[in-house]
């Protein structure tokens, strides 16, 4: 009977350890996915900046933006100024999106040693998993704020195209 009780306790302990390992792996995977998401967001953001710059230079290069009325209809000043302001705002948004942030990319071993209740109990402790989950939540908030900035940049890219169309139709 004592052997069965000991085996059941050992089985229960192994089950708890397996669950903790699963939770730990899931938390580490979440941090990895967030790192990938941040990298993808930065790549897309640089793409938006490139397109905005190309639109502005293209408009100037083919003569949409000209100030000499003797060469034909001049591009409206309001549109030229609006394009430059929008491009400047998109650049500023990209700087914020690209700027390095305090981001948890994976487990911090030192913090885990401080957080865990008893490091000798096993390789994975509940506090370690909680710390990883907290890091993932902090990362998520930082990523979401940058996603909103990216959405504003994309909207401004559309506004830039609309300004060129409106200005070219009004001349």
C-alpha positions as CSV (number, residue, x, y, z in Angstrom):
1,X,0.0,0.0,0.0
2,X,2.8,2.4,0.8
3,X,4.5,1.5,-2.5
4,X,1.3,2.4,-4.4
5,X,1.0,5.7,-2.5
6,X,4.7,6.5,-3.2
7,X,4.2,5.6,-6.9
8,X,1.0,7.7,-7.1
9,X,2.9,10.7,-5.5
10,X,5.8,10.2,-8.0
11,X,3.4,10.0,-10.9
12,X,1.6,13.2,-9.7
13,X,5.0,14.9,-9.3
14,X,6.0,13.9,-12.9
15,X,2.6,15.1,-14.2
16,X,3.1,18.5,-12.5
17,X,6.6,18.7,-13.9
18,X,5.4,17.8,-17.4
19,X,2.7,20.5,-17.2
20,X,5.3,23.1,-16.0
21,X,7.6,22.2,-18.8
22,X,4.7,22.5,-21.3
23,X,3.8,25.9,-19.8
24,X,7.4,27.0,-19.9
25,X,7.8,25.9,-23.6
26,X,4.6,27.7,-24.5
27,X,5.8,30.9,-22.9
28,X,9.2,30.8,-24.6
29,X,7.5,30.1,-27.9
30,X,5.3,33.2,-27.4
31,X,8.3,35.3,-26.8
32,X,9.9,33.9,-30.0
33,X,6.7,34.7,-32.0
34,X,6.7,38.3,-30.6
35,X,10.3,38.8,-31.7
36,X,9.3,37.6,-35.2
37,X,6.3,39.9,-35.2
38,X,8.3,42.9,-34.2
39,X,10.8,42.2,-36.9
40,X,8.1,41.8,-39.5
41,X,6.5,45.0,-38.4
42,X,9.8,46.9,-38.7
43,X,10.3,45.4,-42.2
44,X,6.8,46.5,-43.3
45,X,7.3,49.9,-41.8
46,X,10.5,50.4,-43.8
47,X,8.5,49.4,-46.9
48,X,5.9,52.0,-46.2
49,X,8.7,54.6,-45.8
50,X,10.3,53.6,-49.1
51,X,7.0,53.7,-51.0
52,X,6.2,57.2,-49.5
53,X,9.6,58.5,-50.5
54,X,9.2,57.0,-54.0
55,X,5.8,58.6,-54.5
56,X,7.1,62.0,-53.5
57,X,10.2,61.8,-55.6
58,X,8.2,60.3,-58.5
59,X,5.8,63.2,-58.3
60,X,8.6,65.7,-58.4
61,X,10.6,63.7,-61.1
62,X,7.8,63.6,-63.7
63,X,7.0,67.3,-63.2
64,X,4.0,67.1,-61.0
65,X,5.7,69.3,-58.5
66,X,7.0,72.3,-60.3
67,X,6.9,76.0,-59.4
68,X,7.7,77.5,-62.8
69,X,4.3,78.4,-64.4
70,X,6.1,79.1,-67.7
71,X,6.7,75.3,-68.1
72,X,3.0,74.5,-67.8
73,X,0.5,74.2,-65.0
74,X,2.2,74.5,-61.7
75,X,1.5,71.9,-59.0
76,X,-0.5,73.6,-56.2
77,X,1.6,74.8,-53.3
78,X,-0.8,73.4,-50.8
79,X,-0.3,69.9,-52.3
80,X,3.5,70.1,-52.4
81,X,3.6,71.3,-48.8
82,X,1.1,68.5,-47.7
83,X,3.3,65.9,-49.4
84,X,6.4,67.0,-47.7
85,X,4.6,67.2,-44.3
86,X,3.2,63.7,-44.8
87,X,6.5,62.3,-45.7
88,X,8.1,64.0,-42.7
89,X,5.4,62.4,-40.4
90,X,5.9,59.0,-42.0
91,X,9.7,59.3,-41.4
92,X,9.0,60.2,-37.7
93,X,6.6,57.3,-37.3
94,X,9.2,55.0,-38.8
95,X,11.9,56.2,-36.4
96,X,9.6,55.4,-33.5
97,X,8.7,52.0,-34.9
98,X,12.4,51.2,-35.6
99,X,13.7,52.6,-32.4
100,X,15.1,49.9,-30.1
101,X,12.9,49.0,-27.2
102,X,13.3,47.2,-23.9
103,X,12.0,43.9,-25.1
104,X,12.2,40.4,-23.6
105,X,13.5,38.1,-26.3
106,X,13.7,35.0,-24.2
107,X,14.1,33.7,-20.7
108,X,16.4,35.6,-18.4
109,X,18.3,33.0,-16.3
110,X,19.4,35.5,-13.7
111,X,15.9,36.7,-13.1
112,X,14.6,33.1,-12.8
113,X,17.1,32.3,-10.1
114,X,15.9,35.3,-8.1
115,X,12.2,34.6,-8.8
116,X,12.1,30.9,-8.1
117,X,10.9,29.7,-4.7
118,X,13.5,27.0,-4.4
119,X,15.9,26.5,-7.3
120,X,16.7,23.0,-6.1
121,X,13.1,21.8,-6.5
122,X,13.4,21.3,-10.2
123,X,14.3,22.9,-13.5
124,X,11.1,24.7,-14.0
125,X,9.3,26.6,-11.3
126,X,5.9,28.3,-11.4
127,X,7.5,31.7,-10.8
128,X,9.7,31.2,-13.8
129,X,6.7,30.6,-16.0
130,X,4.8,33.5,-14.5
131,X,7.8,35.8,-15.3
132,X,7.9,34.6,-18.9
133,X,4.1,35.3,-19.2
134,X,4.6,38.8,-17.7
135,X,7.4,39.5,-20.3
136,X,5.2,38.3,-23.1
137,X,2.4,40.6,-21.9
138,X,4.8,43.6,-21.7
139,X,6.1,42.8,-25.2
140,X,2.6,42.6,-26.6
141,X,1.7,46.1,-25.3
142,X,4.9,47.5,-26.9
143,X,4.2,45.7,-30.2
144,X,0.6,46.9,-30.2
145,X,1.6,50.5,-29.8
146,X,4.0,50.2,-32.7
147,X,1.3,48.5,-34.8
148,X,-1.0,51.5,-34.2
149,X,1.8,53.8,-35.4
150,X,2.3,51.6,-38.5
151,X,-1.5,51.9,-39.2
152,X,-1.2,55.7,-39.1
153,X,1.8,55.5,-41.5
154,X,-0.2,53.4,-43.9
155,X,-3.1,55.7,-43.7
156,X,-0.8,58.7,-44.5
157,X,0.6,56.8,-47.5
158,X,-3.0,56.6,-48.8
159,X,-3.4,60.3,-48.1
160,X,-0.3,61.1,-50.0
161,X,-1.6,59.3,-53.1
162,X,-5.0,61.1,-52.7
163,X,-3.3,64.5,-52.5
164,X,-1.3,63.8,-55.7
165,X,-4.5,62.8,-57.4
166,X,-6.5,65.7,-56.1
167,X,-3.8,68.2,-57.0
168,X,-3.3,66.8,-60.5
169,X,-7.0,66.9,-61.1
170,X,-7.3,70.5,-59.8
171,X,-4.6,71.8,-62.2
